[in-house]
Amino acid sequence: MLHRFKILKFMILVVGGIAALSWVVMMLWNWLMPALFIGAHSINFLQAVALLVLSKILFGGFRGHPGGWHRHGDHHHWHQRWEKLTPEQREKFQHGLFGRKKHWDQAHAKNNEQA
């Protein structure tokens, strides 16, 4: 019984959150878009919900963690991979990474000297 109450409470919070967010999107759209763009029309609540769904599909929003598209574990993951490399592998990686820029700079310096 207590488990069902928690599920019901969670569902009400989710639906209420989506409704509140959709209302905010609708209010912002109706306030801003017609004022900025000639020919832009006001939207209703269902169109605001659809706009949120579209933004989720296109941009992957509503992540639920701070930092937007960047996960906080990414830096730690790359640091661990770097630590596992041998000194020769690190040198080769740095040469490949920074060698391209050096090559690009040298090629453009030659082109600038010829001009």
N, C-alpha and C positions, 0 to 999 in steps of 0.2 A: 504494500500500500504506500509506504514511504517512497519507494523507488518510482512509482507511477507519479506521485506528486512532484518529485524532482524533475522528471521528464516533462511533465505538463508545464512546470515553472520555466524550464529551459526553453520550451517551444514558444511560450508566451513572450519571453524576453527576446528571442530571435525575431519573431514576427513584429513585435513592438519596435525593435531596433531597425529593422528594414523599413517599417512604416515611417519612423521618425527621420531616417536618413533620406528616404524618398521625398518626404515633405520639405526637408531642407533644400534638396536639389531642385524641387519644383519652385520654391520661393526664390532661390537664387537665380534660376533660369528666367523666371517671369520678371524679375526685377532688372536683371542685367542685359539679357540678350536683345529684347526689343529696343532698349535704349542705345545699344551699341550698333546693331545691324538693322538697317532698313529692310523690312520684309520679314523679319524674324517674328514668329508668333509665340504666344504663351502656350505652355503645355499643361496638361492635366496630371492628376496623381498617377494614373496608370502609365502615362508616357514617361514620367519621372522614374518609375520603377523599371521600365524598359531601358531607359538611359543608363541606369545603374548596372543592369545586367549586361548591356553592351560594353560599358567601360570595364566590367569584370572580364569579359571575353577578350577585348582588345588589349588591355593593359595589365591584366592579372592583379587587380587591386584587392583591397580588403584582406591583406595578408595576416593581420592580427599580431604582428610583431614589429617593434620599432626598427627604423632604418630603411623603410621602403623596400626596394628591390634587392638590397644587399643583406645577405645573412651574416650575422656576427661570427659564425664559425668558419667562414671562408678564409679569413686572414690566418686563423689558427691552422686550418687545413694546409694552406700553401707553405706556411712556416714549417710544419712537420715534414712536408715533402722536400723542402730545401735542406733541412737538417739530415735527411736520409741520403742525400747526394754525396758522392765522393768528391774530393777536391778537383779531380780531373773533370768530372761531370759538371761541376759548378763553373769551372773555367770555360768549358765548351759552351755551356748555356749562356754565360755572360758574353762570350765572344760572338755567339750567334745573335744575341739580343742587341748588343751595342755595336757589333760589327756592321750590321746593315745600315745603321744611322751614319757610321763613319764612312762607309762606302758611298752612301747617298750624298753626304757633305762633300766628299772628294770629287764625285762626278759633277756636282753643281759648281764647285770651285773651278774645275777645268772649263766648264761651259762659260762661266763668267769671265775667265781669262781670255778665252777665244773671242768673246764679243766685244 
